[in-house]
Amino acid sequence: MTAGTNPAAGADPAGADPAGAADPNSPETPAPAHPAHREPPGGRRAVAVWSIGVAVYFVAVIFRTSLGVAGLDAADRFHVNASALSTFSLLQLLVYAGMQIPVGLMVDRLGTKRVLALGVTLFTLGQLGFALSPSYGMALAARALLGCGDAMTFISVLRLGTRWFPAHRGPLMAQLAGLVGMAGNLVSTLVLAPVLHGVGWTAAFAGSSVAGLVVLVPLLLFLRDHPEGHGPEPVQRAGLGFVRSQIAESWREPGTRLGLWVHFTTQFPAMVFLLLWGMPFLVEAQGLDRGTAGALLTLVVASNMALGLVYGQVIARRQSTRIPLALGTVAVTALLWGTTLAYPGDRAPMWLLVTLCTVLGACGPASMIGFDFARPANPAARQGTASGITNMGGFIASMTTLLTVGVLLDATGDDYRIAFSSVFVLEALGVVQILRLRTRALHRERERAAALLPAQGVTANSRRIASARS
């Protein structure tokens, strides 16, 4: 799979040979660029380091989504109703979303390795605590701890991609990271669910926490924040003033805000389905057995992985497809949800449920488009902060929907048609914001790309000069 050049992200076109190239013997030859301004080399070592970070994210997603296959078991174990059950996922996502900007600032300041190591420690303790919790309150605290650690993973992986690979690879690496994350969701569905029903709650969750230790060891031994000679340019930091500046400047960019709303609008339908309410909906409202319901949840994940490859390839080749893909995904998702909920009779036919789950698989790849707007809108020193702002979008929408569905189920006597109709309200809000911001964001992106062209010519020139001198 090849990634197309993304000029908005500051990529250097392959084979660039601008007119008026400088003579290598000329006294006016440009000085070598600061390491922070040079393109990372990529290569096998970059893949190896990036893979360590992605493995951490993979485990974090397994832990994050483990409640999705254990929702009914959790309700029985802790003797709670639908609203209290939704609080598990709500609190976890509340912590996750609330940590996004602080984590972005931490990644920009402390580097990837430290933040990932802290994240692994926290989400492993959270998963182990959830296994051993004797009460609802302690289980809530464990999920909050898990959410805190989980919050530190994805932004760190995005940062690794920008530090180790050339800029034009950014969209591809982000989509691949999302694909691996969905593979973690697949493990929850295919592995953790049968283990849970085979060995019981404590053994299943405590045993799965060992995966955190497995990824922590190579992280501490081998992960590096950036290639040698490609460290970030030193930045003067002045406490809270610097923090406020980072957040304000990132938010001021229309591309950051557009990225947030794209993420907000596209991600949450599938996340709500996979994280908590899909299994109860399929078993209680649609009358399916757990095995069939689990297979449909697996279909969502498999569709996500397959469509992630398609979306990544399309966007890499044509950046102009970002908005149509995002809005198209929202429209098709809303259509299938509406058809399923409005279908005459008590239950929707299997072909419709299969189609719904296949379409929900597009939500994850579509949400990654948000980062393709935030990335070119911000310089390298703000990438973590901008990614954190963007990543808040989908999780805020997911939190809102998780809680709303739980409350409506209790209020209506488990009427899933009414409860799941709340999805359409948030989708409509997100679409309005995307349409409002897209013109300004794309205009700024074109302006920045035009301004970068002379600098790209100088960079290409410098490489040719260095080659000639050697």
C-alpha positions as CSV (number, residue, x, y, z in Angstrom):
1,M,0.0,0.0,0.0
2,T,1.4,3.3,-1.0
3,A,0.7,6.7,0.6
4,G,0.2,9.7,-1.6
5,T,1.9,13.0,-0.9
6,N,0.1,15.3,1.4
7,P,1.4,18.8,0.6
8,A,-0.7,20.3,3.4
9,A,1.3,18.3,5.9
10,G,4.5,19.8,4.6
11,A,5.7,16.8,2.6
12,D,8.6,17.1,0.3
13,P,7.6,16.0,-3.2
14,A,9.7,13.1,-4.4
15,G,12.2,14.0,-7.0
16,A,11.7,17.8,-6.6
17,D,14.2,19.7,-8.6
18,P,13.3,23.4,-8.4
19,A,14.5,25.8,-11.0
20,G,17.5,27.9,-10.0
21,A,19.1,25.2,-7.8
22,A,22.1,26.5,-5.9
23,D,25.6,25.7,-6.9
24,P,27.2,23.5,-4.3
25,N,30.4,25.6,-4.5
26,S,28.5,28.9,-4.2
27,P,29.1,31.0,-1.1
28,E,25.4,31.6,-1.0
29,T,24.6,28.0,-0.3
30,P,21.9,27.8,2.4
31,A,23.0,26.6,5.8
32,P,21.9,23.1,6.8
33,A,18.5,23.0,8.3
34,H,18.0,22.4,12.0
35,P,17.4,18.7,12.8
36,A,13.8,19.5,13.8
37,H,13.1,20.7,10.3
38,R,14.5,17.7,8.5
39,E,12.3,14.9,7.3
40,P,12.6,11.7,9.5
41,P,14.2,8.9,7.5
42,G,11.5,6.2,8.1
43,G,12.8,2.7,7.4
44,R,12.9,-0.6,9.3
45,R,14.0,0.9,12.6
46,A,11.1,3.4,12.4
47,V,8.7,0.5,11.9
48,A,10.2,-1.4,14.8
49,V,9.9,1.5,17.2
50,W,6.5,2.5,16.0
51,S,5.3,-1.1,16.4
52,I,6.2,-1.0,20.1
53,G,4.0,2.0,20.6
54,V,1.2,0.5,18.5
55,A,1.4,-2.7,20.6
56,V,0.7,-0.6,23.7
57,Y,-2.3,0.9,22.0
58,F,-3.5,-2.5,21.0
59,V,-3.5,-3.7,24.6
60,A,-5.2,-0.4,25.8
61,V,-8.0,-1.0,23.4
62,I,-8.5,-4.6,24.6
63,F,-8.8,-3.3,28.1
64,R,-11.1,-0.4,27.1
65,T,-13.5,-2.5,25.2
66,S,-13.5,-5.5,27.6
67,L,-16.7,-4.2,29.2
68,G,-18.5,-4.3,25.9
69,V,-18.6,-8.1,26.0
70,A,-19.1,-8.2,29.8
71,G,-21.9,-5.7,30.2
72,L,-24.6,-8.2,31.1
73,D,-22.2,-10.0,33.4
74,A,-21.3,-6.7,35.1
75,A,-24.9,-5.9,35.7
76,D,-25.4,-9.3,37.4
77,R,-22.1,-9.1,39.4
78,F,-22.7,-5.6,40.8
79,H,-26.6,-5.7,40.8
80,V,-27.0,-2.5,38.8
81,N,-29.6,-1.2,36.3
82,A,-29.0,0.2,32.8
83,S,-28.2,3.7,34.0
84,A,-25.6,2.5,36.5
85,L,-24.1,0.1,34.0
86,S,-23.6,2.9,31.5
87,T,-21.8,4.8,34.2
88,F,-18.9,2.4,33.9
89,S,-18.2,3.3,30.3
90,L,-19.3,6.9,30.9
91,L,-16.8,7.5,33.7
92,Q,-14.0,5.7,31.7
93,L,-14.7,7.9,28.7
94,L,-15.1,11.0,30.8
95,V,-11.6,10.5,32.2
96,Y,-10.3,9.7,28.7
97,A,-11.8,12.8,27.1
98,G,-10.8,15.0,30.0
99,M,-7.2,13.8,29.8
100,Q,-6.7,14.5,26.1
101,I,-5.4,18.1,26.3
102,P,-3.3,17.4,29.3
103,V,-1.8,14.3,27.7
104,G,-1.2,16.3,24.5
105,L,0.8,18.8,26.5
106,M,2.6,16.1,28.3
107,V,3.6,14.4,25.0
108,D,4.8,17.7,23.6
109,R,6.9,18.4,26.7
110,L,8.0,15.1,28.2
111,G,8.2,12.9,25.1
112,T,6.5,9.7,24.0
113,K,8.3,7.1,26.0
114,R,7.6,8.6,29.4
115,V,3.9,9.2,28.7
116,L,3.4,5.7,27.2
117,A,5.2,4.1,30.2
118,L,2.9,5.9,32.6
119,G,-0.1,5.0,30.5
120,V,0.7,1.3,30.5
121,T,1.2,1.3,34.3
122,L,-2.1,3.0,34.9
123,F,-4.3,1.0,32.6
124,T,-2.8,-2.3,33.8
125,L,-3.6,-1.4,37.4
126,G,-7.1,-0.4,36.3
127,Q,-7.8,-3.7,34.6
128,L,-6.4,-5.7,37.5
129,G,-8.5,-3.6,39.9
130,F,-11.6,-4.2,37.9
131,A,-11.0,-7.9,38.2
132,L,-10.7,-7.8,41.9
133,S,-13.3,-5.2,42.8
134,P,-15.8,-6.5,45.3
135,S,-18.2,-3.5,44.9
136,Y,-19.7,-1.2,42.3
137,G,-17.8,1.8,43.7
138,M,-14.4,0.1,43.6
139,A,-15.1,-1.1,40.1
140,L,-15.9,2.5,39.0
141,A,-12.6,3.7,40.4
142,A,-10.8,0.9,38.5
143,R,-12.4,1.9,35.2
144,A,-11.5,5.5,35.8
145,L,-7.9,4.5,36.4
146,L,-8.0,2.4,33.2
147,G,-9.4,5.4,31.3
148,C,-6.6,7.6,32.5
149,G,-3.9,5.2,31.3
150,D,-5.8,4.5,28.0
151,A,-5.9,8.3,27.4
152,M,-2.1,8.4,27.1
153,T,-1.7,5.9,24.3
154,F,-3.2,7.0,21.0
155,I,-1.8,10.5,21.0
156,S,1.6,9.1,21.9
157,V,1.4,6.7,18.9
158,L,0.4,9.6,16.6
159,R,3.5,11.5,17.9
160,L,5.7,8.5,17.2
161,G,4.4,8.4,13.6
162,T,5.2,12.1,13.0
163,R,8.7,11.8,14.6
164,W,9.8,8.6,12.9
165,F,8.2,8.8,9.4
166,P,8.2,11.5,6.6
167,A,5.3,13.9,6.8
168,H,3.5,12.4,3.7
169,R,3.2,9.1,5.6
170,G,1.3,10.7,8.4
171,P,-2.3,9.9,7.3
172,L,-1.3,6.3,6.5
173,M,0.4,5.7,9.8
174,A,-2.6,7.1,11.7
175,Q,-5.0,4.9,9.8
176,L,-2.8,1.8,10.4
177,A,-2.7,2.7,14.1
178,G,-6.5,2.8,14.2
179,L,-6.6,-0.5,12.4
180,V,-4.4,-2.2,15.0
181,G,-6.5,-0.6,17.7
182,M,-9.6,-2.3,16.2
183,A,-7.7,-5.6,16.2
184,G,-7.6,-5.1,20.0
185,N,-11.4,-4.8,19.9
186,L,-11.5,-8.0,17.9
187,V,-9.5,-9.8,20.6
188,S,-12.1,-8.6,23.2
189,T,-14.9,-10.1,21.2
190,L,-13.3,-13.3,20.1
191,V,-11.0,-14.2,23.0
192,L,-12.1,-12.4,26.2
193,A,-15.8,-13.1,25.8
194,P,-15.4,-17.0,25.7
195,V,-12.7,-16.9,28.4
196,L,-15.0,-14.8,30.6
197,H,-17.8,-17.3,30.3
198,G,-15.3,-20.2,30.7
199,V,-13.2,-19.3,33.7
200,G,-15.2,-16.5,35.3
201,W,-14.9,-12.8,36.0
202,T,-11.9,-12.6,38.2
203,A,-9.7,-15.0,36.4
204,A,-10.5,-13.5,32.9
205,F,-9.9,-9.9,33.8
206,A,-6.9,-10.6,36.1
207,G,-5.3,-12.8,33.4
208,S,-5.8,-10.2,30.7
209,S,-3.9,-7.6,32.8
210,V,-0.7,-9.6,32.2
211,A,-0.7,-8.2,28.7
212,G,0.2,-4.8,30.1
213,L,3.4,-6.1,31.6
214,V,4.2,-7.8,28.3
215,V,4.2,-4.6,26.4
216,L,5.9,-2.5,29.1
217,V,9.2,-4.4,28.9
218,P,10.1,-3.7,25.3
219,L,8.8,-0.1,25.7
220,L,11.3,0.6,28.5
221,L,14.1,-1.2,26.7
222,F,13.8,-0.2,23.0
223,L,11.4,2.7,22.4
224,R,12.9,6.0,21.5
225,D,11.1,9.3,21.0
226,H,12.8,10.2,17.7
227,P,15.7,9.1,15.4
228,E,19.2,10.2,16.4
229,G,19.8,13.6,15.0
230,H,16.2,14.4,14.5
231,G,15.3,15.7,17.9
232,P,12.8,18.6,18.3
233,E,14.0,22.1,18.3
234,P,14.3,23.5,21.9
235,V,11.3,25.6,22.9
236,Q,11.1,28.1,25.6
237,R,8.4,27.0,28.1
238,A,7.0,29.3,30.7
239,G,4.7,27.3,32.9
240,L,1.0,28.0,32.7
241,G,1.6,30.7,30.2
242,F,3.1,28.2,27.8
243,V,0.2,25.7,28.4
244,R,-2.4,28.4,27.7
245,S,-0.6,29.5,24.6
246,Q,-0.4,25.9,23.2
247,I,-4.1,25.3,23.8
248,A,-5.2,28.7,22.5
249,E,-3.0,28.6,19.4
250,S,-4.1,25.1,18.5
251,W,-7.8,25.9,19.0
252,R,-7.5,29.1,17.0
253,E,-6.7,27.0,13.9
254,P,-9.9,26.1,12.0
255,G,-8.3,22.8,11.0
256,T,-8.1,21.8,14.6
257,R,-11.7,22.6,15.3
258,L,-12.8,20.9,12.1
259,G,-10.8,17.8,13.1
260,L,-12.6,17.7,16.4
261,W,-16.1,17.9,14.9
262,V,-15.2,15.3,12.2
263,H,-14.1,13.0,15.0
264,F,-17.1,13.9,17.1
265,T,-19.6,13.1,14.4
266,T,-18.2,9.9,12.9
267,Q,-16.8,7.9,15.8
268,F,-19.5,7.6,18.4
269,P,-22.1,5.4,16.8
270,A,-19.8,2.4,16.5
271,M,-18.1,3.1,19.8
272,V,-21.3,3.2,21.8
273,F,-22.4,-0.1,20.0
274,L,-19.1,-1.9,20.7
275,L,-18.3,-0.4,24.1
276,L,-21.5,-1.2,25.9
277,W,-24.9,-1.2,24.2
278,G,-24.5,-3.4,21.2
279,M,-24.6,-6.7,23.1
280,P,-27.7,-5.8,25.2
281,F,-29.4,-4.4,22.1
282,L,-28.8,-7.6,20.0
283,V,-29.7,-10.0,22.8
284,E,-32.6,-8.2,24.6
285,A,-34.2,-6.2,21.8
286,Q,-33.4,-8.4,18.8
287,G,-33.7,-11.8,20.6
288,L,-30.4,-13.2,19.4
289,D,-28.3,-15.6,21.5
290,R,-24.9,-14.4,22.8
291,G,-22.9,-16.3,20.2
292,T,-24.8,-14.7,17.3
293,A,-24.6,-11.2,18.9
294,G,-20.9,-11.7,19.4
295,A,-20.4,-12.6,15.8
296,L,-22.2,-9.4,14.7
297,L,-19.9,-7.3,17.0
298,T,-17.0,-9.1,15.4
299,L,-18.4,-8.1,12.0
300,V,-18.2,-4.4,13.1
301,V,-14.6,-4.8,14.0
302,A,-13.7,-6.7,10.8
303,S,-15.5,-4.2,8.7
304,N,-13.6,-1.4,10.4
305,M,-10.3,-3.0,9.7
306,A,-11.1,-3.7,6.0
307,L,-12.5,-0.2,5.4
308,G,-9.6,1.4,7.3
309,L,-7.3,0.2,4.5
310,V,-9.7,1.5,1.9
311,Y,-10.1,4.9,3.5
312,G,-6.3,5.3,4.1
313,Q,-5.6,4.5,0.4
314,V,-8.2,6.9,-0.9
315,I,-7.2,9.8,1.3
316,A,-3.5,9.3,0.6
317,R,-4.2,9.6,-3.1
318,R,-6.8,12.4,-3.0
319,Q,-6.9,14.8,0.0
320,S,-10.1,16.3,-1.5
321,T,-12.0,13.2,-0.5
322,R,-11.8,13.8,3.2
323,I,-15.0,15.8,3.7
324,P,-17.1,13.7,1.3
325,L,-15.9,10.5,3.0
326,A,-16.7,11.9,6.5
327,L,-20.1,13.2,5.6
328,G,-21.0,10.2,3.5
329,T,-20.2,7.9,6.4
330,V,-22.4,9.9,8.7
331,A,-25.3,9.8,6.1
332,V,-25.1,6.0,5.5
333,T,-24.8,5.3,9.2
334,A,-27.9,7.4,10.0
335,L,-29.8,5.7,7.2
336,L,-29.1,2.2,8.5
337,W,-29.7,3.1,12.1
338,G,-33.1,4.7,11.1
339,T,-34.1,1.7,9.0
340,T,-33.2,-0.8,11.8
341,L,-35.0,1.1,14.5
342,A,-38.1,1.9,12.3
343,Y,-38.4,-1.7,10.9
344,P,-42.0,-3.0,11.4
345,G,-42.4,-5.6,14.0
346,D,-40.5,-6.4,17.1
347,R,-37.2,-7.5,15.5
348,A,-35.2,-6.5,12.5
349,P,-34.3,-9.2,10.0
350,M,-30.8,-10.7,10.1
351,W,-29.8,-9.2,6.7
352,L,-30.5,-5.7,8.1
353,L,-28.5,-6.3,11.3
354,V,-25.6,-7.5,9.2
355,T,-25.8,-4.5,7.0
356,L,-25.9,-2.2,10.0
357,C,-22.9,-3.8,11.6
358,T,-21.0,-3.6,8.3
359,V,-21.7,0.1,8.0
360,L,-20.8,0.8,11.6
361,G,-17.4,-0.5,10.7
362,A,-16.8,2.7,8.6
363,C,-17.1,4.9,11.7
364,G,-13.6,4.3,13.0
365,P,-11.7,5.0,9.7
366,A,-13.9,8.1,9.1
367,S,-13.0,9.4,12.6
368,M,-9.3,9.2,11.7
369,I,-10.0,11.9,9.0
370,G,-10.2,14.4,11.8
371,F,-6.5,14.1,12.5
372,D,-5.8,14.7,8.8
373,F,-7.2,18.2,9.3
374,A,-5.6,19.0,12.6
375,R,-2.1,17.7,11.6
376,P,-1.3,20.1,8.7
377,A,-2.9,23.0,10.7
378,N,-0.3,22.9,13.5
379,P,3.5,22.9,13.7
380,A,5.4,20.0,15.1
381,A,5.7,21.6,18.6
382,R,1.8,21.6,18.9
383,Q,1.1,18.2,17.3
384,G,0.4,16.5,20.6
385,T,-1.9,19.3,21.8
386,A,-3.8,19.5,18.5
387,S,-4.3,15.7,18.4
388,G,-5.6,15.8,22.0
389,I,-8.2,18.4,21.1
390,T,-9.2,16.4,18.1
391,N,-9.4,13.2,20.0
392,M,-11.8,14.7,22.5
393,G,-14.5,15.0,19.9
394,G,-15.6,11.4,19.5
395,F,-15.2,10.5,23.1
396,I,-17.4,13.5,24.2
397,A,-20.1,12.3,21.8
398,S,-19.7,8.7,23.0
399,M,-20.0,9.7,26.7
400,T,-23.1,11.8,25.9
401,T,-24.8,8.9,24.0
402,L,-23.8,6.2,26.5
403,L,-25.5,8.1,29.3
404,T,-28.5,9.2,27.3
405,V,-29.2,5.6,26.1
406,G,-29.0,4.3,29.7
407,V,-31.3,7.0,31.0
408,L,-33.8,6.5,28.2
409,L,-33.8,2.8,28.6
410,D,-34.7,3.1,32.3
411,A,-37.3,5.8,31.6
412,T,-39.1,3.9,28.8
413,G,-38.9,0.3,30.1
414,D,-36.1,-0.7,27.9
415,D,-37.4,0.7,24.6
416,Y,-34.3,0.6,22.5
417,R,-36.0,2.4,19.6
418,I,-36.4,5.5,21.6
419,A,-33.1,5.2,23.4
420,F,-31.0,4.8,20.2
421,S,-32.8,7.6,18.4
422,S,-30.5,10.0,20.5
423,V,-27.8,9.1,17.9
424,F,-29.4,11.3,15.3
425,V,-29.3,14.4,17.5
426,L,-25.6,14.3,17.9
427,E,-25.0,13.4,14.2
428,A,-27.1,16.5,13.1
429,L,-25.1,18.8,15.5
430,G,-21.8,17.5,14.1
431,V,-22.8,17.8,10.5
432,V,-23.8,21.5,11.0
433,Q,-20.4,22.2,12.6
434,I,-18.4,20.4,9.8
435,L,-20.3,22.4,7.1
436,R,-19.7,25.6,9.1
437,L,-15.9,25.1,9.5
438,R,-14.8,23.3,6.3
439,T,-14.4,26.4,4.0
440,R,-12.2,28.3,6.5
441,A,-10.1,25.2,7.4
442,L,-9.5,24.2,3.8
443,H,-8.6,27.8,2.8
444,R,-6.0,28.0,5.6
445,E,-4.6,24.7,4.6
446,R,-4.1,25.8,1.0
447,E,-2.5,29.0,2.2
448,R,-0.1,27.1,4.4
449,A,0.8,24.6,1.6
450,A,1.6,27.5,-0.7
451,A,3.8,29.1,1.9
452,L,5.7,25.9,2.4
453,L,6.6,25.4,-1.3
454,P,9.6,27.7,-1.2
455,A,10.9,26.1,2.0
456,Q,10.5,22.7,0.4
457,G,12.5,23.8,-2.5
458,V,15.3,24.9,-0.2
459,T,15.2,21.6,1.7
460,A,15.4,19.6,-1.5
461,N,18.3,21.9,-2.7
462,S,20.2,21.4,0.5
463,R,19.9,17.6,0.2
464,R,21.3,17.7,-3.4
465,I,24.1,20.0,-2.3
466,A,25.1,17.7,0.6
467,S,25.0,14.8,-1.8
468,A,27.2,16.6,-4.3
469,R,29.8,17.5,-1.7
470,S,30.0,14.0,-0.4
